Amino acid sequence: MHKIDDKLAKVTARIHQAAAAAGRNPQTVQLIAVSKTQPAEAVAQAYGAGQRAFGENYLQEALDKQSALSHLDDLEWHFIGPIQSNKTRPIAEHFSWVHSVDRLKIAQRLNDQRPPHLPPLNICVQVNIDDESTKSGVSLAELPALVAAIAPLARLRLRGLMAIPAATNDPAQQCAAFAKLREALQALNNSGACLPMDCLSMGMSGDLEAAIAEGATFVRVGTDIFGARPKLN
């Protein structure tokens, strides 16, 4: 087992330093520990070090971990992977946040299948910020119409936008991509098409500093907390 507590402390320090450099309160940036392909024991170790929000991409794996860790009742589960239509019900039932809504059909199903005893499901719309053919997400051009269609859904709470920009080690290019998402959020809020959104889910292990400089409220970090992902069979 990796020394997850030490790694988590280093990532937290990076977040605090990046926020300070951007003139921001570090408390405005929440860390999501991306625990996909990691065992429940790794999540429990991160929990013991104070981490509460965890991101999962694969539904059945996530449900198994949630069951194994059901005694930890203050875990906050975020679904961050692509969503198939036939998987929306368990996602609506078992997650507090979904960051990867990219079409109206998925939003409608999540809304209709969210149990009435739970609060509205927090969602972010995933944007394909660089129009990459291999990535999920709505285009910037189609984003306003999608947001306007999702906004009235009563069992969802539209919180913001998510993106995974094209990989680059150039900080200027990283910032430029994240700025596009920030500007898109500002434009939507100014348009009055929806209630004001307050979340930007952007930034991972290699670019969280640039994301925070451009206004990220969530950063999603896996490798720098848990180490390299185990190979799936």
BAGURO-166981 format. One record per residue (C-alpha): residue number from 1; x, y, z; residue in one letter. Coordinates in nm, 2 decimals, m for minus. Layout:
N
nr / xx / yy / zz / rest
NUM / X / Y / Z / A
...
This chain:
233
nr / xx / yy / zz / rest
1 / 0.00 / 0.00 / 0.00 / M
2 / 0.13 / 0.34 / m0.09 / H
3 / 0.18 / 0.60 / 0.18 / K
4 / m0.15 / 0.76 / 0.08 / I
5 / m0.16 / 0.99 / 0.38 / D
6 / 0.18 / 1.15 / 0.28 / D
7 / 0.07 / 1.18 / m0.08 / K
8 / m0.26 / 1.34 / 0.01 / L
9 / m0.08 / 1.59 / 0.23 / A
10 / 0.15 / 1.68 / m0.06 / K
11 / m0.14 / 1.73 / m0.30 / V
12 / m0.32 / 1.94 / m0.04 / T
13 / m0.01 / 2.16 / 0.00 / A
14 / 0.00 / 2.21 / m0.38 / R
15 / m0.37 / 2.32 / m0.37 / I
16 / m0.30 / 2.57 / m0.09 / H
17 / 0.01 / 2.71 / m0.26 / Q
18 / m0.17 / 2.74 / m0.60 / A
19 / m0.47 / 2.91 / m0.43 / A
20 / m0.24 / 3.15 / m0.25 / A
21 / m0.06 / 3.23 / m0.57 / A
22 / m0.39 / 3.31 / m0.74 / A
23 / m0.50 / 3.53 / m0.45 / G
24 / m0.78 / 3.28 / m0.35 / R
25 / m0.89 / 3.12 / m0.03 / N
26 / m0.78 / 2.76 / m0.04 / P
27 / m1.11 / 2.66 / 0.12 / Q
28 / m1.28 / 2.75 / m0.22 / T
29 / m1.10 / 2.46 / m0.39 / V
30 / m1.23 / 2.11 / m0.30 / Q
31 / m1.01 / 1.80 / m0.37 / L
32 / m1.18 / 1.50 / m0.53 / I
33 / m0.96 / 1.19 / m0.48 / A
34 / m1.01 / 0.99 / m0.79 / V
35 / m1.03 / 0.63 / m0.66 / S
36 / m1.12 / 0.45 / m0.98 / K
37 / m0.94 / 0.10 / m1.00 / T
38 / m0.82 / 0.15 / m0.64 / Q
39 / m0.94 / m0.10 / m0.37 / P
40 / m1.17 / 0.00 / m0.09 / A
41 / m0.88 / m0.03 / 0.14 / E
42 / m0.71 / 0.26 / m0.03 / A
43 / m1.02 / 0.48 / 0.00 / V
44 / m1.04 / 0.39 / 0.37 / A
45 / m0.68 / 0.49 / 0.41 / Q
46 / m0.74 / 0.83 / 0.24 / A
47 / m1.05 / 0.87 / 0.46 / Y
48 / m0.84 / 0.81 / 0.77 / G
49 / m0.62 / 1.09 / 0.65 / A
50 / m0.92 / 1.33 / 0.63 / G
51 / m1.03 / 1.29 / 0.27 / Q
52 / m1.41 / 1.28 / 0.22 / R
53 / m1.49 / 1.33 / m0.15 / A
54 / m1.40 / 1.05 / m0.39 / F
55 / m1.44 / 1.03 / m0.77 / G
56 / m1.54 / 0.71 / m0.96 / E
57 / m1.56 / 0.63 / m1.33 / N
58 / m1.68 / 0.27 / m1.33 / Y
59 / m2.03 / 0.21 / m1.19 / L
60 / m2.01 / m0.15 / m1.06 / Q
61 / m1.67 / m0.10 / m0.91 / E
62 / m1.80 / 0.21 / m0.73 / A
63 / m2.11 / 0.04 / m0.60 / L
64 / m1.89 / m0.25 / m0.46 / D
65 / m1.67 / 0.01 / m0.28 / K
66 / m1.97 / 0.20 / m0.15 / Q
67 / m2.11 / m0.13 / 0.00 / S
68 / m1.77 / m0.22 / 0.15 / A
69 / m1.74 / 0.13 / 0.31 / L
70 / m2.10 / 0.18 / 0.41 / S
71 / m2.00 / 0.22 / 0.77 / H
72 / m1.83 / 0.55 / 0.67 / L
73 / m2.14 / 0.75 / 0.65 / D
74 / m1.99 / 1.09 / 0.56 / D
75 / m1.82 / 0.98 / 0.24 / L
76 / m1.92 / 1.20 / m0.06 / E
77 / m1.93 / 1.01 / m0.39 / W
78 / m1.88 / 1.18 / m0.72 / H
79 / m1.94 / 1.01 / m1.06 / F
80 / m1.69 / 1.15 / m1.31 / I
81 / m1.70 / 0.90 / m1.60 / G
82 / m1.90 / 0.86 / m1.92 / P
83 / m2.26 / 0.76 / m1.85 / I
84 / m2.45 / 0.50 / m2.04 / Q
85 / m2.83 / 0.53 / m2.04 / S
86 / m2.88 / 0.19 / m1.88 / N
87 / m2.66 / 0.30 / m1.58 / K
88 / m2.85 / 0.61 / m1.48 / T
89 / m3.07 / 0.47 / m1.22 / R
90 / m2.79 / 0.34 / m0.98 / P
91 / m2.60 / 0.66 / m1.04 / I
92 / m2.90 / 0.86 / m0.94 / A
93 / m2.95 / 0.65 / m0.64 / E
94 / m2.60 / 0.62 / m0.51 / H
95 / m2.41 / 0.94 / m0.58 / F
96 / m2.42 / 1.30 / m0.45 / S
97 / m2.26 / 1.45 / m0.76 / W
98 / m2.23 / 1.37 / m1.13 / V
99 / m1.97 / 1.57 / m1.32 / H
100 / m2.01 / 1.41 / m1.67 / S
101 / m2.36 / 1.50 / m1.79 / V
102 / m2.32 / 1.58 / m2.16 / D
103 / m2.67 / 1.53 / m2.32 / R
104 / m3.03 / 1.60 / m2.23 / L
105 / m3.14 / 1.23 / m2.23 / K
106 / m2.90 / 1.15 / m1.95 / I
107 / m3.00 / 1.45 / m1.75 / A
108 / m3.37 / 1.36 / m1.78 / Q
109 / m3.31 / 1.00 / m1.68 / R
110 / m3.11 / 1.11 / m1.37 / L
111 / m3.38 / 1.35 / m1.28 / N
112 / m3.66 / 1.10 / m1.32 / D
113 / m3.47 / 0.83 / m1.13 / Q
114 / m3.34 / 1.04 / m0.84 / R
115 / m3.51 / 0.89 / m0.53 / P
116 / m3.76 / 1.14 / m0.37 / P
117 / m3.61 / 1.10 / m0.02 / H
118 / m3.27 / 1.22 / m0.14 / L
119 / m3.18 / 1.59 / m0.20 / P
120 / m3.16 / 1.70 / m0.57 / P
121 / m2.86 / 1.54 / m0.75 / L
122 / m2.57 / 1.79 / m0.80 / N
123 / m2.46 / 1.79 / m1.16 / I
124 / m2.19 / 1.95 / m1.38 / C
125 / m2.22 / 1.96 / m1.76 / V
126 / m1.92 / 1.81 / m1.92 / Q
127 / m1.78 / 2.03 / m2.20 / V
128 / m1.55 / 1.91 / m2.48 / N
129 / m1.34 / 2.23 / m2.45 / I
130 / m1.10 / 2.14 / m2.74 / D
131 / m1.35 / 1.96 / m2.96 / D
132 / m1.15 / 1.64 / m2.94 / E
133 / m1.32 / 1.35 / m3.12 / S
134 / m1.21 / 1.09 / m2.86 / T
135 / m1.36 / 1.28 / m2.56 / K
136 / m1.71 / 1.30 / m2.42 / S
137 / m1.87 / 1.64 / m2.37 / G
138 / m2.10 / 1.89 / m2.53 / V
139 / m1.94 / 2.15 / m2.76 / S
140 / m1.92 / 2.51 / m2.65 / L
141 / m2.16 / 2.60 / m2.93 / A
142 / m2.42 / 2.36 / m2.80 / E
143 / m2.37 / 2.43 / m2.43 / L
144 / m2.62 / 2.71 / m2.38 / P
145 / m2.91 / 2.51 / m2.53 / A
146 / m2.83 / 2.21 / m2.32 / L
147 / m2.80 / 2.41 / m2.00 / V
148 / m3.13 / 2.58 / m2.07 / A
149 / m3.30 / 2.24 / m2.12 / A
150 / m3.15 / 2.09 / m1.80 / I
151 / m3.22 / 2.39 / m1.57 / A
152 / m3.59 / 2.32 / m1.51 / P
153 / m3.54 / 1.96 / m1.40 / L
154 / m3.65 / 1.97 / m1.04 / A
155 / m3.46 / 1.66 / m0.91 / R
156 / m3.13 / 1.80 / m1.04 / L
157 / m2.93 / 2.09 / m0.91 / R
158 / m2.72 / 2.23 / m1.19 / L
159 / m2.40 / 2.34 / m1.03 / R
160 / m2.14 / 2.41 / m1.30 / G
161 / m1.92 / 2.28 / m1.58 / L
162 / m1.65 / 2.01 / m1.61 / M
163 / m1.38 / 1.97 / m1.87 / A
164 / m1.08 / 1.75 / m1.94 / I
165 / m0.86 / 1.96 / m2.18 / P
166 / m0.61 / 1.82 / m2.42 / A
167 / m0.30 / 1.71 / m2.24 / A
168 / m0.01 / 1.95 / m2.24 / T
169 / 0.28 / 2.04 / m2.02 / N
170 / 0.27 / 2.41 / m2.12 / D
171 / 0.13 / 2.61 / m1.83 / P
172 / 0.01 / 2.89 / m2.07 / A
173 / m0.18 / 2.64 / m2.29 / Q
174 / m0.33 / 2.48 / m1.97 / Q
175 / m0.45 / 2.82 / m1.85 / C
176 / m0.59 / 2.91 / m2.19 / A
177 / m0.80 / 2.59 / m2.19 / A
178 / m0.93 / 2.64 / m1.84 / F
179 / m1.00 / 3.00 / m1.91 / A
180 / m1.24 / 2.89 / m2.19 / K
181 / m1.45 / 2.69 / m1.93 / L
182 / m1.44 / 2.98 / m1.68 / R
183 / m1.56 / 3.22 / m1.95 / E
184 / m1.84 / 2.98 / m2.06 / A
185 / m1.96 / 2.96 / m1.70 / L
186 / m1.96 / 3.34 / m1.67 / Q
187 / m2.15 / 3.38 / m1.99 / A
188 / m2.42 / 3.13 / m1.89 / L
189 / m2.46 / 3.30 / m1.55 / N
190 / m2.48 / 3.64 / m1.72 / N
191 / m2.74 / 3.51 / m1.97 / S
192 / m3.00 / 3.43 / m1.70 / G
193 / m3.08 / 3.10 / m1.87 / A
194 / m3.03 / 2.92 / m1.54 / C
195 / m2.98 / 2.98 / m1.17 / L
196 / m2.63 / 3.10 / m1.10 / P
197 / m2.38 / 2.81 / m1.12 / M
198 / m2.08 / 2.81 / m0.88 / D
199 / m1.86 / 2.52 / m0.97 / C
200 / m1.58 / 2.46 / m1.22 / L
201 / m1.46 / 2.10 / m1.21 / S
202 / m1.12 / 2.11 / m1.38 / M
203 / m0.76 / 2.02 / m1.32 / G
204 / m0.59 / 1.69 / m1.24 / M
205 / m0.25 / 1.58 / m1.11 / S
206 / m0.05 / 1.75 / m1.39 / G
207 / m0.23 / 2.08 / m1.43 / D
208 / m0.41 / 2.16 / m1.10 / L
209 / m0.21 / 2.48 / m1.05 / E
210 / m0.33 / 2.62 / m1.39 / A
211 / m0.68 / 2.51 / m1.31 / A
212 / m0.69 / 2.68 / m0.97 / I
213 / m0.54 / 3.00 / m1.13 / A
214 / m0.84 / 3.00 / m1.36 / E
215 / m1.10 / 2.95 / m1.10 / G
216 / m1.14 / 2.57 / m1.04 / A
217 / m1.36 / 2.48 / m0.74 / T
218 / m1.30 / 2.11 / m0.78 / F
219 / m0.97 / 1.94 / m0.88 / V
220 / m0.98 / 1.57 / m0.95 / R
221 / m0.65 / 1.40 / m0.85 / V
222 / m0.58 / 1.02 / m0.86 / G
223 / m0.23 / 0.92 / m0.95 / T
224 / m0.06 / 1.17 / m0.72 / D
225 / m0.26 / 1.04 / m0.42 / I
226 / m0.29 / 0.67 / m0.49 / F
227 / 0.00 / 0.61 / m0.72 / G
228 / m0.02 / 0.43 / m1.06 / A
229 / m0.35 / 0.27 / m1.12 / R
230 / m0.36 / m0.11 / m1.09 / P
231 / m0.40 / m0.29 / m1.43 / K
232 / m0.74 / m0.42 / m1.49 / L
233 / m0.78 / m0.78 / m1.60 / N
